[in-house]
């Protein structure tokens, strides 16, 4: 499968002995999973001492259901340097005036109070906490608090590589990095900003400095990135990562829709189809994550089931917002301003009474949680779903071809390393689209792999009847439950007759809409994954490999599209390959229709298929 060699290659590179840092000096690199010894030993001694000398837990932080709140999340800022679609509207949010935000001293005063009453873990959040200028100083002062065992940060990773050495020295012990895709172009679409390579560099730096596990948070959204589950899991084979798949949750500004949510059970089933040996790990007390591990893998995967299977019964979290409000539940609207009481001169005892009252009002479970179906059926992606036609910046960007490598579900183009993975040690990206100065020369694009001609083998044996029609002549879906799983591969093709004018513009990448070949390739890949939503009686297939190849023929002014799909399962993938080729052709028409309406789409056909009970087929 494609995911496994990719992870092995990444692991081999990360096990190299040195790496150049930004200054040009060689940096000794530990093996992934082997933490920096001095920092690890000091942390271990500190935690052991605090465990042995732990004071009785405070009643002020215990709610009416006996939950002891030992974990405090503090937002350092409302600002963020990204605009993630599931978190914030593109125009941003109305920010609180600076004077109404907590000062550094107020943050430390509240932290000191909570730690004194039994909080042993503090996580710094945002917005993006690492854009706060004094974040290193805040961590250093928190590290001095007696009784505090863990200081963590949740970051988008943009500034992490630069700041992490200082943060580790100050006392940072845990890192969560948000990363929702391994496809650079999709990253820009989701966060509406550049920075993919900086995030990857931050993950590398965390591993290099000995953090283990490095937690990677991935919000899974249907129609956007659920196809990348297996690629994320594959990373844990050679890296000390805890990849945490988070169910899509409602927040102000994200126009939440339950149809976009991919449930924990659906994600788990997808992973288990690829790795049936997946083992569940024991659940830690008050953990929000259901953890799993594949035997022999360094890292693990986790599922945070906030929506389908809430963990309210063991919740031990409290939150302080950037403007000083105490929230006892992420989904609740009830807040109490600790800032106002601090600035009014409230004593420590008065603050504790206010905190105790707020904690006492905490409900047994989520406040105002929408009613959800735990196993809702797949929905057609909404307009905000990942759509290659809406990727900004394709126009006038020949370099896009040079840099993008498409890593969808199980896709891997061996000759072309994933952009940004060079920051994890992969080296310079190679050209993904070959263009020639000679305008009359043919141009091959997107997948530089050798094409093996199909071997004629005669017509496919038929079943003697239409399998999608029952005895009464009604449409019916075939039951494949008892069919054995076999390796399935299908190749289909299509030809687009552009004509001389449109062909020249495509060849020279001069279309106003952008690079037609790149967009058509991405559309073909997306279509293969959505086949079951487009063709009514098709089964959903977990594709392990998709490849779309486009070749220009300057003699006939045509573009030949070849799509191949692969999966292991009880049903074939020829419809996926045909749909991929057809939609890629339609997309090419859409990109060129402003120039010419005399474009013809033709010769959409199956080239070959292998696997299944009815044997192989290779078109003569």
C-alpha positions as CSV (number, residue, x, y, z in Angstrom):
1,X,0.0,0.0,0.0
2,X,1.2,3.6,-0.6
3,X,1.0,4.8,3.0
4,X,3.5,2.4,4.4
5,X,6.6,3.1,2.1
6,X,6.0,6.8,2.5
7,X,6.3,6.6,6.3
8,X,9.3,4.3,6.1
9,X,11.1,6.7,3.8
10,X,10.4,9.6,6.2
11,X,11.6,7.5,9.1
12,X,14.8,6.7,7.4
13,X,15.6,10.3,6.8
14,X,14.8,11.3,10.3
15,X,17.2,8.7,11.6
16,X,20.1,10.4,9.9
17,X,22.7,11.7,12.3
18,X,22.8,15.4,11.4
19,X,20.7,18.2,10.1
20,X,21.5,21.7,9.0
21,X,19.9,24.4,11.1
22,X,19.0,27.9,9.9
23,X,22.4,29.1,11.0
24,X,24.2,26.6,8.8
25,X,25.7,24.8,11.8
26,X,25.3,21.0,12.1
27,X,22.8,19.9,14.7
28,X,23.0,16.5,16.3
29,X,19.7,14.8,15.9
30,X,18.4,12.1,18.2
31,X,16.5,9.2,16.9
32,X,12.8,9.8,16.8
33,X,11.3,8.7,20.1
34,X,14.6,9.2,22.0
35,X,14.1,12.4,24.0
36,X,16.8,14.8,25.0
37,X,18.1,13.1,28.2
38,X,18.7,16.1,30.5
39,X,15.3,17.6,29.9
40,X,13.5,14.2,30.2
41,X,15.3,13.2,33.5
42,X,14.6,16.6,35.1
43,X,10.9,16.4,34.1
44,X,10.7,12.8,35.5
45,X,12.2,13.8,38.9
46,X,9.9,16.8,39.2
47,X,6.8,14.8,38.5
48,X,7.8,12.0,40.9
49,X,8.4,14.6,43.7
50,X,5.1,16.3,43.1
51,X,3.2,13.0,43.0
52,X,4.7,12.0,46.4
53,X,4.0,15.3,48.0
54,X,0.6,16.0,46.5
55,X,-1.8,17.9,48.8
56,X,-5.5,16.9,49.2
57,X,-7.6,18.2,46.3
58,X,-9.5,21.4,46.9
59,X,-13.3,21.5,47.3
60,X,-13.3,24.7,45.4
61,X,-12.5,22.9,42.2
62,X,-14.8,19.9,42.8
63,X,-18.3,20.1,41.2
64,X,-21.6,18.6,42.4
65,X,-20.9,15.4,40.5
66,X,-17.6,14.7,42.2
67,X,-15.4,15.8,39.2
68,X,-12.1,17.2,40.3
69,X,-10.9,19.9,37.9
70,X,-7.1,19.6,37.9
71,X,-6.6,20.8,34.3
72,X,-6.7,24.5,33.4
73,X,-6.6,25.9,29.8
74,X,-5.6,29.6,29.6
75,X,-6.1,31.5,26.4
76,X,-3.2,34.0,26.0
77,X,-4.7,35.9,23.1
78,X,-7.7,36.1,20.8
79,X,-5.5,36.8,17.8
80,X,-4.5,34.1,15.3
81,X,-2.2,34.2,12.2
82,X,-4.4,31.7,10.4
83,X,-8.1,31.7,9.4
84,X,-9.1,28.1,9.6
85,X,-12.5,27.5,8.0
86,X,-13.9,25.4,10.9
87,X,-12.8,28.0,13.4
88,X,-13.0,31.5,12.2
89,X,-14.6,33.5,9.3
90,X,-12.3,34.7,6.6
91,X,-12.6,38.3,7.7
92,X,-11.6,37.4,11.2
93,X,-13.5,38.2,14.4
94,X,-14.1,41.4,16.4
95,X,-11.2,41.6,18.9
96,X,-11.6,42.6,22.5
97,X,-9.9,46.0,23.2
98,X,-6.3,45.4,24.6
99,X,-7.2,47.0,27.9
100,X,-9.9,44.4,28.5
101,X,-7.5,41.5,28.1
102,X,-5.7,39.8,30.9
103,X,-2.2,41.2,31.6
104,X,0.7,38.9,32.2
105,X,0.6,39.5,35.9
106,X,-3.1,38.7,36.0
107,X,-2.6,35.5,34.1
108,X,0.1,34.4,36.6
109,X,-2.0,35.5,39.6
110,X,-4.9,33.3,38.5
111,X,-2.6,30.4,37.5
112,X,-1.0,30.6,41.0
113,X,-4.4,30.5,42.6
114,X,-5.6,27.5,40.6
115,X,-2.4,25.5,41.1
116,X,-2.5,26.2,44.9
117,X,-6.0,24.6,44.9
118,X,-5.0,21.4,43.0
119,X,-4.5,22.2,39.3
120,X,-1.5,20.2,38.1
121,X,-1.7,20.8,34.4
122,X,-2.0,24.1,32.5
123,X,-2.3,24.3,28.7
124,X,-1.7,27.6,26.9
125,X,-4.1,28.2,24.0
126,X,-5.4,31.1,21.9
127,X,-6.1,32.2,19.3
128,X,-2.5,31.3,18.6
129,X,-0.6,31.5,21.8
130,X,2.8,31.6,20.2
131,X,2.2,35.1,18.7
132,X,2.1,36.6,22.2
133,X,5.4,38.3,22.6
134,X,6.0,37.3,26.2
135,X,4.9,33.6,25.9
136,X,8.4,32.3,26.8
137,X,8.4,34.4,30.0
138,X,5.0,33.2,30.9
139,X,6.0,29.6,30.6
140,X,9.1,30.2,32.6
141,X,7.1,31.8,35.5
142,X,4.5,29.0,35.4
143,X,7.4,26.5,35.7
144,X,8.2,28.0,39.1
145,X,4.8,27.2,40.5
146,X,5.0,24.4,43.1
147,X,2.6,21.6,42.3
148,X,2.4,22.2,38.6
149,X,3.4,19.0,36.8
150,X,2.6,19.8,33.1
151,X,2.8,22.9,31.0
152,X,1.5,22.4,27.5
153,X,0.7,24.5,24.5
154,X,-1.7,24.0,21.6
155,X,-0.4,25.7,18.5
156,X,-0.9,25.9,14.8
157,X,2.9,25.4,14.4
158,X,3.7,28.4,12.3
159,X,6.1,29.9,14.9
160,X,7.0,26.7,16.7
161,X,10.3,25.8,15.2
162,X,11.7,29.3,16.0
163,X,10.4,29.4,19.6
164,X,10.5,25.8,20.8
165,X,14.2,25.7,22.0
166,X,13.4,28.7,24.2
167,X,10.1,27.3,25.4
168,X,11.6,23.9,26.3
169,X,14.4,25.7,28.3
170,X,11.7,27.7,30.1
171,X,9.8,24.5,31.1
172,X,7.3,23.6,28.3
173,X,6.6,19.9,28.7
174,X,3.8,19.0,26.2
175,X,3.0,20.1,22.6
176,X,-0.2,19.8,20.5
177,X,0.2,20.9,16.9
178,X,-2.8,21.5,14.7
179,X,-2.5,20.0,11.2
180,X,-5.6,19.0,9.1
181,X,-4.0,18.0,5.8
182,X,-0.8,16.7,4.3
183,X,-1.5,18.4,1.0
184,X,0.1,21.8,0.7
185,X,-2.6,23.3,-1.6
186,X,-5.3,22.0,0.6
187,X,-3.6,23.4,3.7
188,X,-3.8,26.9,2.1
189,X,-7.5,26.3,1.3
190,X,-8.4,25.3,4.8
191,X,-6.4,27.9,6.7
192,X,-6.6,30.6,4.0
193,X,-2.9,31.4,4.6
194,X,0.4,29.9,3.6
195,X,2.7,28.2,6.1
196,X,2.5,24.4,5.5
197,X,6.3,24.1,5.5
198,X,6.6,26.0,8.7
199,X,4.2,23.6,10.5
200,X,6.2,20.6,9.2
201,X,9.4,22.2,10.4
202,X,7.8,22.7,13.8
203,X,6.9,19.0,14.0
204,X,10.5,18.1,13.1
205,X,11.9,20.4,15.8
206,X,9.6,18.9,18.4
207,X,10.8,15.4,17.6
208,X,14.4,16.6,17.5
209,X,14.2,18.1,20.9
210,X,12.9,14.9,22.4
211,X,9.1,15.6,22.9
212,X,7.4,12.2,22.8
213,X,4.7,11.8,21.8
214,X,4.3,14.9,19.7
215,X,0.5,15.3,19.5
216,X,-0.9,16.2,16.1
217,X,-4.5,17.4,16.1
218,X,-6.5,16.8,13.0
219,X,-10.1,18.1,12.7
220,X,-11.8,15.7,10.3
221,X,-14.4,17.2,8.0
222,X,-16.4,15.3,5.4
223,X,-15.7,16.4,1.9
224,X,-12.5,18.1,3.0
225,X,-9.9,15.8,4.5
226,X,-11.5,12.5,5.6
227,X,-9.8,10.8,2.7
228,X,-6.4,11.5,4.4
229,X,-7.0,9.4,7.6
230,X,-4.8,6.5,6.4
231,X,-1.9,8.9,5.4
232,X,-1.9,10.4,8.9
233,X,-2.0,7.0,10.6
234,X,0.9,5.9,8.4
235,X,3.1,8.6,9.9
236,X,3.0,6.9,13.3
237,X,4.9,3.9,11.9
238,X,8.3,5.6,12.1
239,X,7.6,8.7,14.2
240,X,6.8,9.2,17.9
241,X,3.5,11.0,17.0
242,X,0.1,10.8,18.6
243,X,-2.2,11.7,15.7
244,X,-5.5,12.8,17.3
245,X,-8.6,12.8,15.0
246,X,-11.1,15.3,16.3
247,X,-14.8,15.2,15.4
248,X,-15.9,18.4,13.8
249,X,-17.5,20.6,16.5
250,X,-19.6,23.8,16.4
251,X,-18.0,27.1,17.1
252,X,-19.1,30.7,16.5
253,X,-18.3,31.5,12.9
254,X,-17.9,28.1,11.4
255,X,-21.5,27.5,10.3
256,X,-21.4,24.0,11.7
257,X,-23.4,21.3,10.0
258,X,-23.7,17.7,11.3
259,X,-23.4,16.4,7.8
260,X,-19.8,17.5,7.7
261,X,-19.0,15.6,10.8
262,X,-17.3,12.2,10.4
263,X,-18.0,10.1,13.5
264,X,-15.4,8.3,15.6
265,X,-16.9,4.9,14.6
266,X,-16.7,5.7,10.9
267,X,-13.1,6.9,11.2
268,X,-12.2,3.8,13.3
269,X,-13.7,1.5,10.7
270,X,-11.7,3.1,7.9
271,X,-8.5,2.7,9.8
272,X,-9.3,-0.9,10.8
273,X,-10.0,-1.9,7.2
274,X,-6.3,-1.0,6.4
275,X,-4.8,-2.2,9.7
276,X,-7.1,-4.9,11.2
277,X,-4.4,-5.5,13.9
278,X,-5.1,-2.1,15.5
279,X,-5.2,-2.4,19.3
280,X,-7.0,-0.3,21.8
281,X,-4.9,1.2,24.6
282,X,-6.1,1.5,28.2
283,X,-7.9,4.8,28.8
284,X,-6.2,7.2,31.1
285,X,-8.2,8.9,33.8
286,X,-10.0,12.0,32.6
287,X,-8.7,11.5,29.1
288,X,-10.7,13.0,26.2
289,X,-9.1,10.6,23.7
290,X,-9.7,7.0,22.8
291,X,-6.2,5.8,22.0
292,X,-5.1,3.0,19.6
293,X,-1.8,1.6,18.4
294,X,-0.7,-0.6,15.5
295,X,1.7,-3.2,16.7
296,X,5.3,-2.4,15.7
297,X,4.5,1.3,15.1
298,X,6.4,4.0,17.2
299,X,3.4,6.3,17.6
300,X,-0.3,5.9,18.1
301,X,-3.6,7.3,17.0
302,X,-6.4,8.7,19.1
303,X,-10.0,9.8,18.5
304,X,-11.6,12.8,20.3
305,X,-15.3,12.0,20.3
306,X,-16.7,15.3,21.6
307,X,-19.9,15.0,19.5
308,X,-20.7,11.3,19.0
309,X,-19.6,10.0,22.4
310,X,-19.1,12.8,24.9
311,X,-16.7,12.4,27.8
312,X,-18.5,14.8,30.2
313,X,-18.6,12.3,33.0
314,X,-14.8,12.4,33.5
315,X,-14.3,16.0,32.4
316,X,-11.6,17.7,34.6
317,X,-11.1,20.9,32.5
318,X,-11.7,24.5,33.2
319,X,-11.0,27.4,30.8
320,X,-10.0,31.0,31.2
321,X,-10.5,33.2,28.1
322,X,-8.1,35.9,27.0
323,X,-10.4,38.5,28.5
324,X,-10.5,36.8,31.9
325,X,-13.7,34.9,31.8
326,X,-14.0,31.5,33.5
327,X,-15.7,28.8,31.4
328,X,-16.6,25.5,33.1
329,X,-17.7,23.9,29.8
330,X,-16.5,24.5,26.3
331,X,-20.1,24.2,24.9
332,X,-21.6,26.3,27.6
333,X,-22.5,30.0,27.4
334,X,-22.1,30.6,31.1
335,X,-19.1,32.6,32.0
336,X,-17.9,34.6,35.0
337,X,-15.4,37.4,34.8
338,X,-12.4,36.8,37.0
339,X,-10.7,39.8,35.5
340,X,-13.3,42.2,36.8
341,X,-13.1,40.8,40.3
342,X,-9.3,40.9,40.2
343,X,-9.3,44.6,39.1
344,X,-11.9,45.4,41.8
345,X,-9.4,44.2,44.4
346,X,-11.0,40.9,45.3
347,X,-9.1,38.9,47.9
348,X,-8.0,35.3,47.3
349,X,-10.8,34.0,49.4
350,X,-13.4,36.0,47.4
351,X,-12.0,34.7,44.1
352,X,-12.2,31.2,45.4
353,X,-15.8,31.6,46.4
354,X,-16.6,32.9,42.9
355,X,-14.7,30.0,41.3
356,X,-16.5,27.5,43.6
357,X,-19.9,28.9,42.6
358,X,-19.1,28.7,38.9
359,X,-17.8,25.1,39.2
360,X,-20.9,24.2,41.2
361,X,-23.1,25.3,38.3
362,X,-21.4,23.0,35.8
363,X,-23.9,20.6,34.2
364,X,-23.6,16.9,34.1
365,X,-22.9,17.0,30.3
366,X,-22.6,19.4,27.4
367,X,-24.8,22.4,27.5
368,X,-26.9,22.9,24.4
369,X,-25.3,20.1,22.5
370,X,-27.1,19.4,19.2
371,X,-28.8,16.1,18.8
372,X,-26.7,13.9,16.5
373,X,-26.9,10.6,14.8
374,X,-23.7,8.7,15.8
375,X,-23.5,7.0,12.4
376,X,-24.9,9.5,10.0
377,X,-24.6,8.6,6.3
378,X,-22.1,10.4,4.1
379,X,-23.4,13.7,2.7
380,X,-22.6,15.5,-0.5
381,X,-19.9,18.1,0.4
382,X,-21.2,21.6,0.8
383,X,-19.8,24.5,-1.0
384,X,-17.2,25.1,1.6
385,X,-15.7,21.6,1.0
386,X,-12.3,21.1,-0.6
387,X,-12.7,21.9,-4.3
388,X,-9.6,22.2,-6.5
389,X,-11.5,24.7,-8.7
390,X,-11.5,27.1,-5.8
391,X,-7.8,26.9,-4.8
392,X,-6.5,30.4,-4.9
393,X,-3.4,31.3,-6.7
394,X,-3.4,28.7,-9.5
395,X,-3.4,31.5,-12.1
396,X,0.0,32.6,-13.4
397,X,1.7,30.1,-11.2
398,X,3.8,27.6,-13.2
399,X,5.7,27.1,-10.0
400,X,2.6,25.4,-8.6
401,X,3.4,22.4,-10.8
402,X,6.9,22.4,-9.5
403,X,6.0,22.3,-5.9
404,X,2.7,20.5,-5.4
405,X,2.6,16.8,-4.9
406,X,-0.9,15.4,-4.4
407,X,-1.2,13.1,-1.4
408,X,-4.8,12.0,-1.2
409,X,-6.0,8.8,0.3
410,X,-3.0,6.5,-0.2
411,X,-1.7,8.4,-3.2
412,X,2.1,8.6,-3.5
413,X,4.0,9.6,-6.5
414,X,7.4,8.0,-5.7
415,X,9.5,10.2,-7.9
416,X,8.2,13.4,-6.3
417,X,8.6,14.1,-2.5
418,X,5.8,15.8,-0.7
419,X,6.2,19.5,-0.4
420,X,7.1,20.5,3.1
421,X,8.3,17.0,4.0
422,X,11.7,18.3,3.0
423,X,11.5,20.1,6.3
424,X,11.3,16.7,8.0
425,X,14.4,15.8,6.1
426,X,13.2,14.8,2.6
427,X,15.3,17.1,0.4
428,X,14.3,19.4,-2.5
429,X,11.0,18.8,-4.3
430,X,11.4,17.7,-7.9
431,X,9.4,19.0,-10.8
432,X,5.8,17.7,-10.8
433,X,5.0,19.1,-14.3
434,X,7.4,19.0,-17.2
435,X,7.1,21.8,-19.7
436,X,9.2,22.5,-22.7
437,X,10.3,25.7,-24.4
438,X,9.4,24.3,-27.8
439,X,5.6,25.1,-28.1
440,X,5.1,22.3,-30.6
441,X,6.5,19.7,-28.4
442,X,4.2,17.4,-26.4
443,X,3.9,18.2,-22.7
444,X,3.4,15.5,-20.0
445,X,2.0,16.6,-16.8
446,X,1.4,15.6,-13.2
447,X,2.5,12.0,-12.8
448,X,5.9,11.1,-14.2
449,X,5.5,7.4,-14.1
450,X,6.0,4.9,-16.9
451,X,2.9,3.9,-18.7
452,X,2.6,0.2,-19.5
453,X,0.3,-0.6,-22.4
454,X,-2.6,-2.9,-21.6
455,X,-2.2,-6.5,-22.5
456,X,-5.1,-7.8,-24.7
457,X,-6.8,-10.7,-23.1
458,X,-10.2,-10.9,-24.7
459,X,-13.7,-9.9,-23.4
460,X,-14.6,-10.2,-19.7
461,X,-16.8,-13.2,-18.9
462,X,-20.3,-11.9,-18.2
463,X,-22.8,-13.0,-15.6
464,X,-25.7,-13.4,-18.0
465,X,-27.8,-10.9,-16.2
466,X,-27.9,-7.3,-15.0
467,X,-26.7,-7.4,-11.4
468,X,-28.3,-4.1,-10.4
469,X,-31.8,-5.2,-11.3
470,X,-33.8,-7.6,-9.1
471,X,-36.3,-10.3,-10.2
472,X,-39.1,-7.7,-10.4
473,X,-37.0,-5.4,-12.6
474,X,-36.4,-2.9,-9.9
475,X,-33.1,-1.2,-9.3
476,X,-31.2,-2.9,-6.5
477,X,-27.8,-2.6,-4.9
478,X,-25.6,-5.7,-5.1
479,X,-24.9,-7.4,-1.8
480,X,-21.1,-7.8,-1.5
481,X,-21.0,-8.8,2.1
482,X,-20.1,-12.4,1.4
483,X,-17.6,-11.7,-1.4
484,X,-14.0,-12.2,-0.6
485,X,-11.6,-9.2,-0.4
486,X,-9.2,-9.1,-3.3
487,X,-6.8,-6.6,-4.7
488,X,-8.7,-4.5,-7.2
489,X,-7.1,-2.2,-9.9
490,X,-8.8,-0.4,-12.7
491,X,-7.6,2.0,-15.4
492,X,-9.8,4.2,-17.5
493,X,-9.2,6.9,-20.1
494,X,-10.8,9.9,-21.8
495,X,-9.8,12.2,-24.6
496,X,-10.5,15.9,-24.8
497,X,-10.4,17.4,-28.3
498,X,-9.5,21.1,-27.6
499,X,-8.8,22.5,-31.0
500,X,-5.8,24.6,-31.8
501,X,-6.6,27.8,-29.9
502,X,-7.6,26.3,-26.5
503,X,-4.8,23.7,-26.8
504,X,-2.1,26.4,-27.2
505,X,-3.4,28.3,-24.2
506,X,-3.4,25.1,-22.1
507,X,0.0,24.2,-23.3
508,X,1.4,27.6,-22.4
509,X,-0.6,27.9,-19.2
510,X,-2.2,31.2,-20.3
511,X,-5.8,30.5,-19.4
512,X,-7.3,33.2,-17.2
513,X,-8.8,30.6,-14.9
514,X,-5.3,29.1,-14.1
515,X,-3.4,25.9,-14.8
516,X,-6.0,23.7,-16.5
517,X,-4.0,20.5,-16.2
518,X,-3.4,20.8,-12.5
519,X,-7.0,21.6,-11.8
520,X,-8.3,18.8,-14.0
521,X,-6.0,16.3,-12.2
522,X,-7.2,17.4,-8.8
523,X,-10.8,17.2,-9.9
524,X,-10.2,13.6,-11.2
525,X,-8.8,12.6,-7.9
526,X,-11.6,14.1,-6.0
527,X,-14.2,12.5,-8.3
528,X,-12.8,9.0,-7.7
529,X,-13.3,9.4,-4.0
530,X,-16.9,10.7,-4.4
531,X,-18.0,8.0,-7.0
532,X,-20.5,6.4,-4.6
533,X,-22.2,9.8,-4.1
534,X,-22.5,10.4,-7.8
535,X,-23.4,6.9,-9.1
536,X,-26.5,5.8,-7.0
537,X,-25.9,2.0,-6.8
538,X,-22.1,2.1,-6.4
539,X,-20.7,0.9,-3.1
540,X,-18.4,3.2,-1.1
541,X,-14.8,2.0,-1.7
542,X,-11.8,2.9,0.5
543,X,-9.3,3.6,-2.2
544,X,-5.7,3.0,-1.4
545,X,-4.2,4.6,-4.5
546,X,-5.4,7.1,-7.2
547,X,-3.4,8.3,-10.1
548,X,-4.4,10.8,-12.8
549,X,-2.1,11.3,-15.8
550,X,-2.6,13.9,-18.5
551,X,-0.7,14.0,-21.8
552,X,-0.9,16.7,-24.5
553,X,-0.8,15.8,-28.2
554,X,0.2,18.8,-30.2
555,X,-0.5,17.0,-33.5
556,X,-4.2,16.4,-32.8
557,X,-4.7,19.2,-30.2
558,X,-5.9,16.7,-27.7
559,X,-5.4,15.9,-24.0
560,X,-5.5,12.2,-23.1
561,X,-6.5,11.5,-19.5
562,X,-5.7,8.2,-17.9
563,X,-7.0,7.5,-14.4
564,X,-6.1,4.5,-12.3
565,X,-7.6,3.4,-9.0
566,X,-6.7,0.7,-6.5
567,X,-8.3,-0.8,-3.4
568,X,-8.6,-4.1,-1.5
569,X,-12.1,-5.1,-1.0
570,X,-15.1,-7.2,-2.2
571,X,-16.1,-4.9,-5.1
572,X,-14.3,-3.5,-8.1
573,X,-13.0,0.0,-8.8
574,X,-13.7,0.4,-12.5
575,X,-16.5,3.0,-11.8
576,X,-14.1,5.0,-9.7
577,X,-11.5,5.0,-12.6
578,X,-14.2,5.9,-15.2
579,X,-15.7,8.7,-13.0
580,X,-12.2,10.1,-12.4
581,X,-11.4,10.2,-16.1
582,X,-14.8,11.7,-17.0
583,X,-14.8,14.4,-14.4
584,X,-11.2,15.4,-15.2
585,X,-12.3,15.7,-18.9
586,X,-15.4,17.8,-17.8
587,X,-13.1,20.0,-15.7
588,X,-10.8,20.6,-18.6
589,X,-13.8,21.6,-20.7
590,X,-14.9,24.0,-17.9
591,X,-11.5,25.6,-17.8
592,X,-11.4,26.2,-21.5
593,X,-15.0,26.9,-22.4
594,X,-14.6,30.7,-22.4
595,X,-12.1,30.3,-25.2
596,X,-13.9,27.7,-27.3
597,X,-17.3,26.0,-27.3
598,X,-16.1,23.6,-30.0
599,X,-14.5,21.2,-27.5
600,X,-15.4,17.5,-27.7
601,X,-15.2,15.0,-25.0
602,X,-14.8,11.4,-26.2
603,X,-13.5,7.9,-25.8
604,X,-14.3,7.5,-22.2
605,X,-13.6,3.8,-21.6
606,X,-12.3,1.2,-19.3
607,X,-8.7,0.2,-20.3
608,X,-8.2,-2.7,-17.8
609,X,-9.3,-4.1,-14.5
610,X,-7.9,-6.8,-12.3
611,X,-9.2,-8.7,-9.3
612,X,-12.6,-10.1,-8.6
613,X,-14.5,-13.4,-9.3
614,X,-15.1,-12.6,-13.0
615,X,-11.5,-12.4,-13.9
616,X,-9.3,-9.7,-15.4
617,X,-10.0,-7.5,-18.4
618,X,-7.5,-5.8,-20.7
619,X,-8.9,-3.8,-23.7
620,X,-7.4,-4.9,-27.0
